[in-house]
Amino acid sequence: LTSLVAALTLGRDGWLRAPVAALLVAAAVLLATFVAVERRVRTPMLDLALLRRPLFLASTAGALFTGFSVIGLFSYLPTLLQHTLNLSVMSTAWLLVIWSGTSFVAALQARRLAGRVSARHQLAVGFALHAVAAVTMLGAASSGSWT
C-alpha cells in the first residue's frame, strides 16, 4: 500500500514520470505477492474467499468509495468555504471539527440500530444518503471563483 500511496501522491506532478511508474509497478508486484502468499498459508490475514461473496464485496467497495469521498471533501471543502463564503480559517476549522464530532457521535449511536434494522438496509440507506450528499457538492463553486 505504501508504494501505491506514494505513486498517487507523486502522480499529481506527472503520471508519466519514471518514479511514479516504478512505484505503480512495485505496488502491483507486491499485491500479487500478497495474494500468492495468502492463498498458500493455512491461516491467512485476509481470507480471499470473502471477495467472492457479493454482499462483502459491495460493502467493502461502498466503504472504499465513501472513504475516498470524505477525504476529497475534507481536502476541498476548506478552500470552498473560505473563498466562496469568505469564512476565516478558524471558522472553517470549527465547522470541520463539528462535522467530525457529529460523525463520531453518529457512529457510536449506529450500533443501536443493529437489533432493529438489518445490516443490508443500514448499508443501503447509508450509501444512498452519502451519494446524495456528495452529489449536492456538484456545481457548489459555480457562483464564484475559489481557486
Helices and strands as residue ranges (DSSP letters): H 2-11, H 18-40, G 48-52, H 54-84, H 89-110, G 111-115, H 119-135
